[in-house]
Amino acid sequence: MDAVDLELRNLTYAKVVELGHVPTAAEVAAAAGCDPEEVVAGWRGLHDQHALVLNAATAEIRMANPFSAVPTAYRVHAADRWWYANCAWDAFGICAALHVDGQIETSCPDSGEPLSIAIRGQRPDDERLLFHCLVPAARWWDDIVFT
Amino acid sequence: MNLFRSEERIEHWLGGREPGATIPVTKLSELAHAWWGDRLAPEWRPHTREQNQAILDRLDLTGEFWRLP
């Protein structure tokens, strides 16, 4: 990743934390002092490097992992805000990235039972839960949204 | 990549599909902190494949399923 890509990537993630949501190209462009089209062009390069994931149908970010730009089944309360995570791994990842305790609200995909997990000092309060990863690591990026 | 209450729930949810890998939520938390902990750091640099594989290996997430491409 070159310095230009890194600068755009770091600015994009800084805006996630500042705004409390994954930013639009216009929001990043305003901070960078450039056109939104330039931001989108840069994001396409970051997408190709798996540094973020663009929505296939638009020029907006779908995932700034571990943060999700769209509502998901994994809501996380951390650093006085609610966030959406892309999956269970990313839900813990939001607390990890922010270096704070937090609360994950989701449900069992089989039964629909609500699951509420507090994370304190990097540990979940309900240690009986299980994490299932369906796709092998070698294929995670074949379809990262499905993964 | 989901959370479940039990092995039985996972098996029912799979509905005959080939299972992936199941780990305790405590290990998931360790994994997430190792994987994402530097994500917002100003000095962040992309993890290399080797760095990410080392995280998995350190947590005993080994074998073909956890082998990165």
Backbone of each chain as ProteinMPNN parsed JSONL, in Angstrom:
{"seq_chain_A": "MDAVDLELRNLTYAKVVELGHVPTAAEVAAAAGCDPEEVVAGWRGLHDQHALVLNAATAEIRMANPFSAVPTAYRVHAADRWWYANCAWDAFGICAALHVDGQIETSCPDSGEPLSIAIRGQRPDDERLLFHCLVPAARWWDDIVFT", "coords_chain_A": {"N_chain_A": [[0.846, -1.198, 0.0], [0.665, 2.126, -0.977], [1.809, 5.484, -0.011], [-0.159, 7.385, -0.562], [-2.52, 5.883, -0.758], [-2.536, 4.91, 1.843], [-2.873, 7.237, 3.336], [-5.445, 8.059, 2.549], [-6.912, 5.86, 3.385], [-6.458, 5.929, 6.183], [-7.607, 8.386, 6.802], [-10.251, 7.879, 6.113], [-10.964, 5.891, 8.01], [-10.561, 7.395, 10.318], [-12.634, 9.181, 10.083], [-14.774, 7.462, 10.416], [-14.699, 6.958, 13.175], [-14.921, 9.56, 14.146], [-17.402, 10.463, 13.114], [-19.15, 8.459, 13.792], [-20.251, 6.709, 12.074], [-19.812, 4.858, 8.996], [-18.166, 6.748, 6.593], [-19.421, 8.843, 3.884], [-18.392, 9.363, 0.456], [-18.444, 12.076, -0.05], [-18.203, 13.163, 2.511], [-15.618, 12.372, 3.238], [-14.192, 13.57, 1.195], [-14.628, 16.272, 1.736], [-13.15, 16.536, 4.05], [-10.644, 15.963, 3.106], [-10.213, 17.845, 1.22], [-10.704, 17.552, -1.5], [-12.208, 16.291, -4.575], [-15.233, 14.31, -4.455], [-15.159, 12.3, -6.383], [-12.481, 11.713, -6.636], [-11.971, 10.577, -4.185], [-13.542, 8.263, -4.351], [-12.243, 6.959, -6.432], [-9.825, 6.438, -5.175], [-10.755, 4.786, -3.133], [-11.508, 2.581, -4.622], [-9.066, 1.445, -5.239], [-8.245, 0.757, -2.655], [-10.209, -1.092, -2.038], [-9.5, -3.125, -3.822], [-7.223, -3.926, -2.581], [-8.17, -5.13, -0.356], [-8.554, -3.487, 1.831], [-10.79, -2.138, 2.473], [-14.317, -2.532, 1.75], [-16.207, -2.033, -1.061], [-19.581, -1.19, -1.963], [-21.086, -3.19, -4.359], [-22.901, -2.159, -6.133], [-22.926, 0.562, -5.948], [-21.02, 3.586, -5.376], [-20.257, 3.625, -2.776], [-18.977, 2.824, 0.534], [-19.263, -0.468, 1.744], [-18.229, -2.062, 3.758], [-16.067, -1.069, 6.279], [-14.057, -2.681, 7.621], [-13.705, -3.488, 11.03], [-16.234, -2.352, 10.92], [-19.591, -1.909, 9.771], [-21.259, -0.442, 7.031], [-23.889, -0.657, 6.616], [-27.071, -1.605, 8.079], [-26.986, -4.46, 10.2], [-27.233, -7.79, 11.631], [-25.709, -7.585, 13.84], [-25.303, -5.528, 16.366], [-23.453, -3.108, 18.101], [-22.654, -1.608, 21.118], [-20.479, 0.8, 21.984], [-17.962, 2.973, 23.204], [-19.789, 5.003, 23.761], [-21.566, 4.958, 21.634], [-23.756, 3.504, 19.139], [-22.993, 0.93, 16.892], [-22.796, -0.828, 13.755], [-21.75, -4.106, 13.097], [-20.026, -6.327, 10.829], [-20.206, -9.039, 11.259], [-20.079, -11.689, 13.751], [-17.408, -11.916, 14.539], [-16.419, -9.412, 13.792], [-17.987, -7.842, 15.439], [-16.9, -8.194, 18.0], [-14.527, -7.165, 17.177], [-14.973, -4.429, 16.853], [-15.026, -3.417, 19.473], [-12.422, -4.118, 20.055], [-10.935, -2.591, 18.206], [-11.571, -0.017, 18.988], [-10.643, -0.07, 21.517], [-12.128, -0.394, 23.885], [-14.526, -1.39, 26.421], [-17.693, -3.052, 25.794], [-21.0, -3.684, 24.42], [-22.64, -6.276, 22.866], [-25.318, -6.835, 20.755], [-27.343, -9.241, 19.442], [-28.762, -12.05, 17.683], [-29.522, -15.546, 17.895], [-28.909, -17.214, 14.902], [-30.304, -19.468, 14.282], [-32.412, -20.084, 16.172], [-33.424, -17.593, 16.718], [-33.317, -16.53, 19.183], [-32.666, -13.827, 21.339], [-29.389, -12.569, 21.852], [-27.23, -11.223, 24.122], [-24.277, -9.763, 24.802], [-21.897, -8.781, 27.05], [-18.803, -7.129, 26.945], [-16.013, -7.069, 28.811], [-12.945, -5.893, 29.708], [-11.836, -7.222, 27.534], [-13.073, -9.674, 27.624], [-15.875, -11.82, 27.113], [-19.031, -11.78, 28.82], [-20.696, -13.96, 28.834], [-19.606, -16.995, 28.613], [-20.336, -19.329, 27.475], [-21.224, -19.312, 24.916], [-20.968, -20.098, 21.384], [-18.929, -19.765, 18.502], [-19.393, -19.919, 15.081], [-17.768, -20.468, 12.091], [-18.354, -20.549, 8.801], [-17.109, -20.559, 6.293], [-14.047, -21.595, 4.87], [-10.755, -20.273, 5.622], [-9.201, -19.84, 3.36], [-11.002, -19.089, 1.477], [-12.277, -16.779, 2.277], [-12.206, -14.22, 1.11], [-13.313, -14.645, -1.336], [-15.999, -14.112, -1.52], [-16.657, -11.758, 0.335], [-18.783, -10.534, 1.615], [-20.713, -12.55, 1.885], [-19.156, -14.324, 3.426]], "CA_chain_A": [[0.0, 0.0, 0.0], [1.534, 3.312, -1.051], [1.519, 6.534, 0.973], [-1.428, 8.04, -0.905], [-3.568, 4.952, -0.336], [-2.536, 4.836, 3.308], [-3.441, 8.481, 3.854], [-6.899, 8.007, 2.338], [-7.446, 4.8, 4.265], [-6.453, 6.394, 7.57], [-8.607, 9.457, 6.915], [-11.576, 7.238, 6.078], [-11.208, 5.268, 9.317], [-10.679, 8.461, 11.321], [-13.995, 9.723, 9.954], [-15.695, 6.489, 11.024], [-14.716, 7.202, 14.62], [-15.398, 10.929, 14.404], [-18.816, 10.636, 12.758], [-19.978, 7.397, 14.355], [-20.729, 5.854, 10.981], [-18.896, 4.784, 7.852], [-18.408, 8.015, 5.881], [-19.661, 8.907, 2.442], [-17.28, 9.954, -0.306], [-18.518, 13.534, 0.119], [-17.674, 13.501, 3.835], [-14.163, 12.226, 3.209], [-13.673, 14.585, 0.267], [-14.629, 17.558, 2.426], [-12.031, 16.527, 5.002], [-9.377, 15.882, 2.364], [-10.09, 18.988, 0.317], [-10.663, 17.086, -2.887], [-13.526, 15.937, -5.106], [-15.686, 12.964, -4.096], [-14.744, 11.329, -7.403], [-11.107, 11.301, -6.311], [-12.071, 9.669, -3.043], [-14.067, 6.979, -4.833], [-11.164, 6.309, -7.193], [-8.894, 5.904, -4.183], [-11.403, 3.654, -2.45], [-11.475, 1.393, -5.497], [-7.757, 0.838, -5.024], [-8.247, 0.138, -1.32], [-11.067, -2.283, -2.171], [-8.713, -4.172, -4.482], [-6.201, -4.392, -1.619], [-8.906, -5.669, 0.799], [-8.464, -2.569, 2.969], [-12.202, -1.876, 2.735], [-15.156, -3.216, 0.766], [-17.199, -1.142, -1.67], [-20.837, -1.761, -2.418], [-20.924, -3.516, -5.782], [-23.866, -1.434, -6.965], [-22.773, 2.016, -5.793], [-19.632, 3.969, -5.103], [-20.139, 3.821, -1.332], [-18.36, 1.729, 1.285], [-20.143, -1.445, 2.41], [-17.545, -2.47, 4.99], [-14.748, -0.599, 6.69], [-13.968, -3.726, 8.642], [-14.851, -4.326, 11.387], [-17.481, -1.589, 10.902], [-20.467, -2.071, 8.61], [-21.959, 0.791, 6.634], [-25.325, -0.949, 6.5], [-27.576, -2.334, 9.249], [-26.757, -5.905, 10.223], [-27.744, -8.468, 12.833], [-24.749, -7.408, 14.938], [-25.208, -4.154, 16.852], [-22.452, -3.008, 19.168], [-22.588, -0.334, 21.837], [-19.098, 0.992, 22.439], [-17.524, 4.371, 23.156], [-20.986, 5.857, 23.832], [-22.309, 4.977, 20.375], [-24.144, 2.23, 18.556], [-22.358, 0.641, 15.611], [-23.111, -2.111, 13.14], [-20.598, -4.933, 12.715], [-20.329, -7.194, 9.686], [-20.412, -10.42, 11.705], [-19.737, -11.834, 15.17], [-15.972, -11.609, 14.687], [-16.27, -7.961, 13.707], [-18.627, -7.223, 16.602], [-15.821, -8.128, 18.989], [-13.487, -6.332, 16.586], [-15.239, -3.004, 17.085], [-14.488, -3.116, 20.816], [-10.957, -4.242, 19.979], [-10.369, -1.462, 17.464], [-11.774, 1.202, 19.781], [-9.984, -0.306, 22.813], [-13.089, -0.113, 24.956], [-15.539, -2.402, 26.704], [-18.879, -2.799, 24.979], [-22.156, -4.571, 24.507], [-23.05, -6.791, 21.554], [-26.718, -7.271, 20.704], [-27.608, -9.994, 18.227], [-29.681, -13.157, 17.963], [-29.102, -16.83, 17.34], [-29.476, -17.303, 13.553], [-31.166, -20.645, 14.165], [-33.63, -20.005, 16.99], [-33.901, -16.225, 16.857], [-33.176, -16.103, 20.584], [-31.769, -12.675, 21.499], [-28.126, -12.793, 22.549], [-26.658, -9.959, 24.572], [-22.965, -10.107, 25.359], [-21.08, -7.668, 27.527], [-17.369, -7.363, 26.871], [-15.314, -6.311, 29.851], [-11.544, -6.295, 29.726], [-11.633, -8.119, 26.392], [-13.706, -10.981, 27.833], [-17.342, -11.824, 27.086], [-19.592, -12.185, 30.115], [-21.304, -15.284, 28.673], [-18.531, -17.775, 27.985], [-20.875, -20.588, 26.954], [-21.6, -19.164, 23.51], [-20.066, -20.682, 20.388], [-18.772, -19.029, 17.24], [-19.237, -20.823, 13.948], [-17.265, -19.865, 10.852], [-18.764, -21.517, 7.783], [-16.246, -20.546, 5.105], [-12.617, -21.751, 5.196], [-9.969, -19.049, 5.493], [-8.699, -19.68, 1.992], [-12.057, -18.569, 0.595], [-12.975, -15.651, 2.901], [-12.318, -13.048, 0.233], [-14.018, -14.967, -2.597], [-17.236, -13.328, -1.394], [-16.491, -11.335, 1.737], [-20.085, -10.213, 2.197], [-21.267, -13.828, 2.305], [-18.325, -14.833, 4.523]], "C_chain_A": [[0.88, 1.246, 0.0], [1.029, 4.409, -0.102], [0.188, 7.224, 0.697], [-2.611, 7.173, -0.465], [-3.689, 4.933, 1.189], [-3.171, 6.084, 3.925], [-4.962, 8.482, 3.717], [-7.543, 6.976, 3.258], [-7.529, 5.299, 5.713], [-7.456, 7.528, 7.79], [-10.009, 8.862, 6.95], [-11.904, 6.624, 7.433], [-11.321, 6.319, 10.423], [-12.076, 9.066, 11.278], [-15.031, 8.752, 10.53], [-15.835, 6.795, 12.514], [-15.3, 8.575, 14.932], [-16.914, 11.048, 14.206], [-19.729, 9.608, 13.43], [-20.636, 6.548, 13.297], [-19.693, 5.839, 9.871], [-19.184, 5.975, 6.942], [-18.775, 7.823, 4.411], [-18.421, 9.494, 1.768], [-17.269, 11.466, -0.125], [-17.939, 13.948, 1.471], [-16.152, 13.388, 3.87], [-13.538, 13.288, 2.299], [-13.603, 15.952, 0.939], [-13.454, 17.651, 3.4], [-10.686, 16.561, 4.283], [-9.158, 17.09, 1.463], [-9.964, 18.571, -1.131], [-12.084, 16.769, -3.35], [-13.924, 14.536, -4.644], [-15.247, 11.906, -5.116], [-13.317, 10.826, -7.141], [-11.102, 10.317, -5.145], [-12.531, 8.286, -3.514], [-12.99, 6.232, -5.618], [-10.138, 5.698, -6.237], [-9.475, 4.707, -3.45], [-11.38, 2.399, -3.317], [-10.13, 0.673, -5.354], [-7.67, 0.139, -3.68], [-9.107, -1.121, -1.302], [-10.256, -3.434, -2.779], [-7.635, -4.745, -3.561], [-6.841, -4.97, -0.346], [-8.774, -4.779, 2.033], [-9.839, -2.048, 3.36], [-12.993, -2.56, 1.623], [-16.197, -2.238, 0.248], [-18.47, -1.911, -1.987], [-20.728, -1.981, -3.925], [-21.806, -2.66, -6.676], [-23.709, 0.081, -6.892], [-21.3, 2.32, -5.558], [-19.421, 4.216, -3.61], [-19.484, 2.607, -0.675], [-19.448, 0.828, 1.861], [-19.545, -1.848, 3.755], [-16.244, -1.689, 5.135], [-14.434, -1.478, 7.892], [-13.195, -3.241, 9.872], [-16.201, -3.609, 11.332], [-18.269, -1.883, 9.63], [-21.147, -0.745, 8.314], [-23.459, 0.583, 6.549], [-25.781, -1.699, 7.751], [-27.363, -3.839, 9.105], [-27.37, -6.49, 11.494], [-26.826, -8.27, 14.03], [-24.624, -5.929, 15.278], [-24.264, -4.134, 18.052], [-22.547, -1.627, 19.81], [-21.191, -0.213, 22.433], [-18.74, 2.46, 22.264], [-18.727, 5.306, 23.007], [-21.764, 5.951, 22.529], [-22.757, 3.579, 20.018], [-23.522, 2.113, 17.18], [-22.968, -0.639, 15.043], [-21.806, -2.806, 12.773], [-21.016, -5.871, 11.588], [-20.688, -8.622, 10.09], [-20.022, -10.491, 13.182], [-18.274, -11.474, 15.43], [-15.775, -10.089, 14.71], [-16.939, -7.247, 14.886], [-17.625, -7.112, 17.754], [-14.713, -7.191, 18.495], [-13.717, -4.845, 16.788], [-14.742, -2.597, 18.468], [-12.961, -3.155, 20.8], [-10.341, -3.022, 19.3], [-10.467, -0.163, 18.267], [-11.088, 1.124, 21.143], [-10.892, 0.085, 23.97], [-13.893, -1.379, 25.252], [-16.764, -2.104, 25.847], [-19.952, -3.823, 25.192], [-22.55, -4.978, 23.1], [-24.489, -7.277, 21.665], [-26.946, -7.974, 19.368], [-28.644, -11.068, 18.546], [-29.101, -14.415, 17.343], [-29.715, -16.967, 15.94], [-30.362, -18.52, 13.353], [-32.488, -20.445, 14.898], [-34.232, -18.613, 17.029], [-33.805, -15.7, 18.276], [-32.243, -14.889, 20.674], [-30.513, -13.06, 22.286], [-27.532, -11.433, 22.869], [-25.369, -10.271, 25.302], [-22.255, -8.839, 25.786], [-19.614, -8.051, 27.404], [-16.691, -6.443, 27.881], [-13.87, -6.809, 29.892], [-11.247, -7.374, 28.703], [-12.274, -9.492, 26.56], [-15.225, -10.863, 27.767], [-17.893, -12.315, 28.414], [-20.298, -13.533, 30.034], [-20.318, -16.155, 27.893], [-19.021, -19.089, 27.4], [-21.193, -20.509, 25.473], [-20.531, -19.754, 22.595], [-20.072, -19.82, 19.134], [-18.577, -20.049, 16.132], [-18.845, -20.026, 12.708], [-17.498, -20.885, 9.739], [-17.735, -21.67, 6.664], [-14.781, -20.707, 5.515], [-11.824, -20.474, 4.871], [-9.499, -18.799, 4.061], [-9.726, -19.041, 1.063], [-12.783, -17.355, 1.168], [-13.21, -14.507, 1.925], [-12.908, -13.391, -1.13], [-15.322, -14.176, -2.661], [-17.313, -12.87, 0.056], [-17.828, -10.969, 2.38], [-20.765, -11.492, 2.684], [-20.483, -14.385, 3.501], [-18.73, -14.208, 5.839]], "O_chain_A": [[1.737, 1.406, 0.868], [-0.027, 4.28, 0.519], [-0.516, 7.606, 1.631], [-3.574, 7.666, 0.122], [-4.788, 4.94, 1.745], [-3.909, 5.999, 4.907], [-5.678, 8.856, 4.646], [-8.603, 7.219, 3.834], [-8.545, 5.114, 6.382], [-8.079, 7.614, 8.849], [-10.854, 9.299, 7.731], [-13.005, 6.815, 7.949], [-12.097, 6.147, 11.363], [-12.636, 9.422, 12.314], [-16.051, 9.181, 11.07], [-16.943, 6.88, 13.042], [-16.08, 8.728, 15.871], [-17.614, 11.651, 15.019], [-20.923, 9.847, 13.614], [-21.507, 5.737, 13.612], [-18.811, 6.696, 9.813], [-20.333, 6.19, 6.559], [-18.481, 6.799, 3.795], [-17.532, 10.041, 2.421], [-16.2, 12.073, -0.054], [-17.261, 14.97, 1.568], [-15.48, 14.225, 4.472], [-12.478, 13.833, 2.608], [-12.646, 16.701, 0.742], [-12.842, 18.708, 3.553], [-9.713, 17.118, 4.79], [-8.044, 17.329, 0.998], [-9.206, 19.166, -1.897], [-13.045, 16.957, -2.603], [-13.065, 13.672, -4.462], [-14.995, 10.756, -4.755], [-12.999, 9.664, -7.394], [-10.333, 9.356, -5.123], [-11.968, 7.267, -3.114], [-12.845, 5.017, -5.483], [-9.647, 4.59, -6.458], [-8.774, 3.732, -3.179], [-11.247, 1.287, -2.805], [-10.071, -0.557, -5.349], [-7.091, -0.943, -3.572], [-8.774, -2.099, -0.633], [-10.32, -4.57, -2.307], [-7.192, -5.881, -3.727], [-6.142, -5.265, 0.624], [-8.872, -5.266, 3.159], [-10.021, -1.565, 4.477], [-12.418, -3.098, 0.677], [-16.976, -1.68, 1.021], [-18.443, -3.115, -2.243], [-20.333, -1.085, -4.671], [-21.492, -2.458, -7.849], [-24.301, 0.803, -7.695], [-20.455, 1.426, -5.546], [-18.503, 4.941, -3.226], [-19.44, 1.518, -1.247], [-20.441, 1.315, 2.402], [-20.252, -1.961, 4.757], [-15.423, -1.657, 4.219], [-14.541, -1.045, 9.039], [-12.129, -2.64, 9.734], [-17.221, -4.211, 11.669], [-17.697, -2.08, 8.558], [-21.556, -0.021, 9.221], [-24.216, 1.546, 6.424], [-24.975, -2.355, 8.411], [-27.54, -4.409, 8.028], [-27.945, -5.775, 12.315], [-27.133, -8.741, 15.125], [-23.942, -5.172, 14.587], [-24.283, -5.029, 18.898], [-22.523, -0.607, 19.12], [-20.781, -1.015, 23.272], [-19.159, 3.107, 21.304], [-18.693, 6.266, 22.238], [-22.528, 6.893, 22.323], [-22.219, 2.591, 20.518], [-23.52, 3.065, 16.4], [-23.578, -1.427, 15.767], [-20.888, -2.198, 12.223], [-22.198, -6.172, 11.415], [-21.386, -9.326, 9.36], [-19.676, -9.477, 13.789], [-17.949, -10.812, 16.416], [-15.049, -9.56, 15.551], [-16.503, -6.166, 15.285], [-17.517, -6.068, 18.398], [-14.051, -6.518, 19.285], [-12.759, -4.078, 16.885], [-14.109, -1.552, 18.619], [-12.296, -2.34, 21.441], [-9.337, -2.486, 19.77], [-9.567, 0.675, 18.23], [-10.965, 2.132, 21.84], [-10.49, 0.789, 24.897], [-13.935, -2.311, 24.448], [-16.863, -1.035, 25.245], [-19.834, -4.714, 26.033], [-22.768, -4.126, 22.239], [-24.828, -8.042, 22.568], [-26.766, -7.383, 18.303], [-29.323, -10.995, 19.571], [-28.305, -14.365, 16.404], [-30.932, -16.848, 15.801], [-31.092, -18.601, 12.365], [-33.559, -20.615, 14.314], [-35.414, -18.455, 17.335], [-34.17, -14.555, 18.545], [-31.137, -14.927, 20.134], [-30.588, -13.795, 23.27], [-27.357, -10.596, 21.984], [-25.377, -10.971, 26.314], [-22.039, -7.933, 24.981], [-19.232, -9.176, 27.726], [-16.788, -5.218, 27.807], [-13.615, -7.997, 30.086], [-10.504, -8.319, 28.971], [-12.051, -10.382, 25.739], [-15.799, -9.915, 28.303], [-17.289, -13.17, 29.062], [-20.484, -14.19, 31.059], [-20.216, -16.058, 26.67], [-18.228, -19.877, 26.886], [-21.411, -21.538, 24.835], [-19.366, -19.891, 22.969], [-21.087, -19.231, 18.763], [-17.719, -20.928, 16.22], [-19.499, -19.053, 12.334], [-16.9, -21.961, 9.743], [-17.518, -22.769, 6.151], [-14.322, -20.015, 6.424], [-12.179, -19.712, 3.973], [-9.417, -17.652, 3.622], [-9.38, -18.52, 0.003], [-13.799, -16.933, 0.616], [-14.28, -13.9, 1.912], [-12.997, -12.52, -1.996], [-15.697, -13.645, -3.706], [-17.949, -13.511, 0.893], [-17.971, -11.093, 3.597], [-21.331, -11.515, 3.776], [-21.076, -14.861, 4.47], [-18.142, -14.515, 6.876]]}, "seq_chain_B": "MNLFRSEERIEHWLGGREPGATIPVTKLSELAHAWWGDRLAPEWRPHTREQNQAILDRLDLTGEFWRLP", "coords_chain_B": {"N_chain_B": [[-20.389, -16.005, 9.836], [-21.197, -16.476, 12.839], [-22.873, -16.298, 16.089], [-23.848, -18.77, 18.436], [-26.024, -20.595, 20.685], [-25.558, -23.251, 21.24], [-24.04, -26.416, 20.227], [-25.98, -27.974, 19.085], [-27.751, -26.121, 18.036], [-26.175, -25.028, 16.038], [-25.833, -27.211, 14.336], [-28.481, -27.642, 13.556], [-29.024, -25.241, 12.27], [-27.229, -25.411, 10.156], [-28.407, -27.358, 8.573], [-27.729, -29.665, 7.129], [-25.719, -28.757, 5.521], [-22.182, -28.638, 4.814], [-20.25, -28.452, 7.709], [-18.39, -25.651, 9.104], [-15.953, -24.256, 11.042], [-15.983, -24.414, 14.578], [-15.61, -22.466, 17.442], [-14.917, -21.565, 20.902], [-16.543, -18.69, 22.35], [-14.882, -17.165, 23.88], [-12.396, -17.58, 22.742], [-12.872, -16.448, 20.279], [-13.052, -13.772, 21.03], [-10.435, -13.267, 21.83], [-9.2, -13.659, 19.365], [-10.368, -11.603, 17.836], [-9.386, -9.322, 19.12], [-6.654, -9.576, 18.661], [-6.637, -9.469, 15.899], [-7.965, -7.115, 15.071], [-7.083, -5.095, 16.72], [-5.211, -3.081, 16.125], [-6.401, -1.553, 14.242], [-7.329, 1.111, 14.136], [-5.151, 2.575, 14.732], [-2.805, 5.223, 14.36], [-0.384, 4.546, 13.249], [-0.961, 2.366, 11.744], [-0.471, -0.339, 9.538], [-1.051, -2.38, 6.65], [-1.779, -5.749, 7.504], [0.396, -8.394, 6.788], [0.024, -11.478, 4.951], [1.44, -13.399, 6.349], [1.613, -12.3, 8.916], [-1.085, -12.322, 9.68], [-1.598, -15.08, 9.538], [0.071, -15.899, 11.557], [-1.243, -14.891, 13.79], [-3.536, -16.517, 13.831], [-2.313, -19.024, 14.148], [-1.097, -18.708, 16.629], [-3.24, -18.781, 18.293], [-3.938, -21.348, 18.197], [-5.514, -21.948, 16.036], [-5.436, -23.846, 13.715], [-4.577, -26.037, 10.943], [-6.134, -27.107, 7.831], [-8.515, -25.668, 7.466], [-8.092, -23.161, 8.615], [-6.104, -22.073, 7.135], [-4.678, -19.463, 5.458], [-4.955, -17.985, 2.154]], "CA_chain_B": [[-19.644, -15.911, 11.092], [-22.301, -16.199, 13.751], [-22.852, -16.809, 17.454], [-24.91, -19.729, 18.736], [-26.123, -21.006, 22.077], [-25.128, -24.635, 21.45], [-23.681, -27.22, 19.046], [-27.227, -28.433, 18.462], [-28.269, -25.002, 17.237], [-25.328, -24.907, 14.842], [-26.16, -28.337, 13.45], [-29.821, -27.397, 13.011], [-28.897, -24.099, 11.348], [-26.526, -25.869, 8.943], [-29.392, -28.047, 7.758], [-27.111, -30.627, 6.237], [-24.541, -28.206, 4.845], [-20.882, -28.98, 5.382], [-19.905, -27.491, 8.766], [-17.094, -24.983, 9.055], [-15.212, -24.448, 12.294], [-16.638, -23.859, 15.769], [-14.67, -22.178, 18.531], [-15.574, -20.871, 22.021], [-16.623, -17.244, 22.191], [-13.703, -16.572, 24.523], [-11.31, -17.578, 21.75], [-13.232, -15.436, 19.285], [-12.693, -12.457, 21.556], [-8.972, -13.161, 21.71], [-8.887, -13.519, 17.944], [-10.773, -10.276, 17.376], [-8.485, -8.311, 19.657], [-5.373, -9.688, 17.966], [-6.81, -9.186, 14.466], [-8.466, -5.767, 14.822], [-6.65, -4.158, 17.755], [-4.423, -1.961, 15.602], [-7.101, -1.062, 13.041], [-7.513, 2.56, 14.165], [-3.898, 3.201, 15.156], [-2.232, 6.091, 13.31], [0.754, 3.874, 12.611], [-1.451, 1.117, 11.138], [-0.053, -0.789, 8.204], [-1.77, -3.629, 6.347], [-1.163, -6.994, 7.941], [0.777, -9.333, 5.738], [-0.556, -12.806, 5.127], [2.195, -14.106, 7.385], [1.203, -11.761, 10.221], [-2.417, -12.84, 10.007], [-1.502, -16.517, 9.812], [0.699, -16.054, 12.881], [-2.302, -14.667, 14.789], [-4.346, -17.741, 13.884], [-1.489, -20.108, 14.686], [-0.864, -18.451, 18.058], [-4.467, -19.143, 19.013], [-4.194, -22.767, 17.885], [-6.47, -22.08, 14.939], [-4.54, -24.447, 12.739], [-5.21, -26.999, 10.04], [-6.473, -26.61, 6.506], [-9.616, -24.692, 7.513], [-7.607, -21.839, 9.036], [-4.924, -21.728, 6.318], [-4.963, -18.336, 4.563], [-4.426, -18.206, 0.789]], "C_chain_B": [[-20.608, -15.473, 12.179], [-22.071, -16.788, 15.135], [-24.068, -17.703, 17.682], [-24.866, -20.088, 20.217], [-25.537, -22.404, 22.298], [-24.727, -25.284, 20.124], [-24.94, -27.671, 18.307], [-27.825, -27.344, 17.582], [-27.463, -24.845, 15.943], [-25.705, -25.99, 13.834], [-27.53, -28.126, 12.784], [-29.78, -26.289, 11.968], [-28.217, -24.53, 10.047], [-27.476, -26.637, 8.015], [-28.782, -28.99, 6.732], [-25.936, -30.08, 5.445], [-23.266, -28.679, 5.541], [-20.549, -27.983, 6.488], [-18.551, -26.84, 8.515], [-16.328, -25.296, 10.318], [-15.97, -23.761, 13.425], [-15.596, -23.651, 16.86], [-15.44, -21.492, 19.669], [-15.544, -19.356, 21.811], [-15.438, -16.544, 22.857], [-12.522, -16.531, 23.549], [-11.601, -16.571, 20.647], [-12.818, -14.048, 19.756], [-11.177, -12.239, 21.481], [-8.565, -12.916, 20.262], [-9.198, -12.107, 17.46], [-9.811, -9.199, 17.877], [-7.113, -8.369, 18.982], [-5.485, -9.208, 16.52], [-7.102, -7.709, 14.216], [-7.887, -4.71, 15.747], [-5.895, -2.95, 17.249], [-5.141, -1.201, 14.493], [-7.231, 0.458, 12.99], [-6.237, 3.29, 14.588], [-3.323, 4.057, 14.021], [-1.087, 5.414, 12.561], [0.345, 2.574, 11.928], [-0.827, 0.877, 9.773], [-0.789, -2.091, 7.92], [-1.025, -4.831, 6.909], [-0.749, -7.792, 6.711], [0.044, -10.656, 5.973], [0.125, -13.539, 6.281], [1.82, -13.607, 8.785], [-0.165, -12.309, 10.633], [-2.387, -14.337, 10.307], [-0.888, -16.759, 11.188], [-0.314, -15.825, 13.996], [-3.133, -15.931, 14.944], [-3.564, -18.872, 14.547], [-1.312, -19.957, 16.2], [-2.069, -18.84, 18.906], [-4.869, -20.593, 18.753], [-5.324, -22.938, 16.879], [-5.662, -22.567, 13.739], [-5.292, -25.477, 11.892], [-5.662, -26.307, 8.767], [-7.545, -25.519, 6.552], [-9.11, -23.276, 7.779], [-6.389, -21.389, 8.228], [-5.305, -20.64, 5.322], [-4.368, -18.578, 3.181], [-3.138, -17.429, 0.545]], "O_chain_B": [[-20.814, -14.282, 12.415], [-21.21, -17.644, 15.337], [-25.163, -17.432, 17.19], [-23.856, -19.92, 20.9], [-25.075, -22.72, 23.394], [-25.033, -24.772, 19.048], [-24.967, -27.742, 17.079], [-28.345, -27.627, 16.502], [-28.024, -24.562, 14.885], [-25.873, -25.723, 12.644], [-27.702, -28.402, 11.597], [-30.417, -26.382, 10.919], [-28.586, -24.07, 8.967], [-27.343, -26.558, 6.794], [-29.266, -29.097, 5.605], [-25.23, -30.834, 4.774], [-23.285, -29.068, 6.708], [-20.561, -26.777, 6.24], [-17.692, -27.385, 7.822], [-16.078, -26.46, 10.632], [-16.522, -22.674, 13.254], [-14.805, -24.544, 17.161], [-16.495, -20.903, 19.433], [-14.636, -18.82, 21.176], [-15.041, -15.456, 22.441], [-11.75, -15.573, 23.534], [-10.69, -15.917, 20.138], [-12.296, -13.248, 18.979], [-10.71, -11.161, 21.114], [-7.707, -12.083, 19.971], [-8.393, -11.489, 16.762], [-9.467, -8.276, 17.14], [-6.485, -7.335, 18.758], [-4.551, -8.615, 15.98], [-6.568, -7.112, 13.281], [-8.176, -3.526, 15.572], [-5.932, -1.893, 17.879], [-4.563, -0.308, 13.873], [-7.242, 1.036, 11.903], [-6.257, 4.506, 14.78], [-3.355, 3.654, 12.858], [-0.857, 5.684, 11.382], [1.202, 1.766, 11.57], [-0.684, 1.796, 8.967], [-1.118, -2.829, 8.849], [0.198, -4.925, 6.806], [-1.475, -7.847, 5.718], [-0.482, -10.909, 7.056], [-0.527, -14.21, 7.081], [1.721, -14.397, 9.725], [-0.372, -12.706, 11.779], [-3.069, -14.806, 11.219], [-1.268, -17.692, 11.896], [-0.256, -16.487, 15.033], [-3.403, -16.368, 16.063], [-4.089, -19.586, 15.401], [-1.369, -20.932, 16.949], [-1.936, -19.184, 20.081], [-5.991, -21.006, 19.049], [-6.01, -23.961, 16.875], [-5.265, -21.787, 12.873], [-6.475, -25.743, 12.104], [-5.584, -25.085, 8.641], [-7.497, -24.563, 5.778], [-9.639, -22.309, 7.231], [-5.718, -20.427, 8.603], [-6.145, -20.856, 4.449], [-3.38, -19.301, 3.051], [-2.568, -17.504, -0.544]]}, "name": "protein", "num_of_chains": 2, "seq": "MDAVDLELRNLTYAKVVELGHVPTAAEVAAAAGCDPEEVVAGWRGLHDQHALVLNAATAEIRMANPFSAVPTAYRVHAADRWWYANCAWDAFGICAALHVDGQIETSCPDSGEPLSIAIRGQRPDDERLLFHCLVPAARWWDDIVFTMNLFRSEERIEHWLGGREPGATIPVTKLSELAHAWWGDRLAPEWRPHTREQNQAILDRLDLTGEFWRLP"}
